[in-house]
């Protein structure tokens, strides 16, 4: 099993926002699989490279934006000649309602290409944040990094695979799934908890994501199973137990149905260090 390096936020002076260049990341990075308790936001100005995030590979080029949320396993596979800036920040830093909503949305896309029209405003917001983050704070200026980070997040306006749609039913379902997926695999449970019929849940989840409520729940369970088997080294039987399956056979059948491969075979292919 390839060990996952656990990272804890430690910036100079424990400032809640830190910026660094890709040149600095190249000096520090050892190609390890890692998981942090903070956000990593990377904006590529030029060059090419690759990052792996939760079992997906992403090719990076000019105007690529990478957002790695706390707890997400990742590895910088190829930093190449990437140039740009990275922003490291703790979850409590965004200060506006809109930026907080963005930062706490688990459906944020991990990587996307910023639009040409938005790029000048993104780079201006990023440069202003970099200057303030590097400056010595005073009693009056100490809150500026949080405000400038919020401005940057709002300018980035990241795409989401789970739909930032104003759909309150979906948001409540998503949050309930994050809380209960390891114990409850039936949509009826979430309907009872939230006070909606399964049909209402599925209609709203489909409107927000294009998937049924059951598909959304199953995808979340599969992702956690992959994390547990690839990064925590749990056997398929132990993984199924951790995720609330009654026995190993039921978990194996579920994983095979959802992925097309049995969990033991998937684990063997992914313990070699591939994310």
C-alpha positions, 0 to 999 in steps of 0.5 A: 500500500502506498502511504497517504501523507497527511498534511496539516495547515501550517503557514508562517505566523499561522495566517489563514491564507498563504500563497506560493508559486509553482516554482516553490511547489516544485522544490517542496513536492516529492510526488507523494499522495497526500491529503490536507485539512485545508483548501488548495487552489491553483491557477495556471498562467502558462505551462503544462502538467498533471494532477491526480485527484480522487482517482481522476487525472487532470491535464493542466495548461494555461488558464487551468484552475485546480481546487482541492478541498480538505480531505481530498486525496491528490498527487501532483504527478507532473509539475512540468513547467507550470507557472502561476500561483497556489492559494492555501487557506483554511475552511473558515477564511471566506467571509461573504455569503456567496464565497462561503457557499462556494467553498463549502459546496462538495460538488465543486469541480476539481479542475476546469479552464477559466473563461477568456472573459473572466481571466483578467479579473481572476488574475487581478484578484489573485495578484491583489490577494498575493500582495496582501497575504505577503504583507505584514498585517496590522489591526486594520488590514488583518481582515483583508486577506479573507475579503480578497480571497472571497473576491477571488472565489466569486470571480472564479465562480467554479463549475459544480457537478452537483449543481449550485442551483438554489435547489434547497431540497437537493442541498438538504439531501446532499448534506444528509447523504454526507452524514449518513451514507456509511449507514443508510443506502436506501432513499426512503431513509433520506425521505423520512429524515428530510420529510420528502417522498422518494419521488420528490427527492429524485425529481429535485436531485435529477434537476440539480445533477442529471442523476437520480437520488439513488445514483447520486447516493451510490456514487458517493458510496463508491468514491468512499469505498475506493478511498478506503481500499486504495489509501487506507488499505482496508480489505474489501470485506473490511471496507464493506463493513465500514460502509454498512453492508451486511456482508462481504458478498453484498458489498462485492455485488454492489461494487461490481454493479456500480463499477464493472469490476470486483472490489478485490480486483480494483484494489489490486490494480490501484494499490500501486500508487495510482489515484 
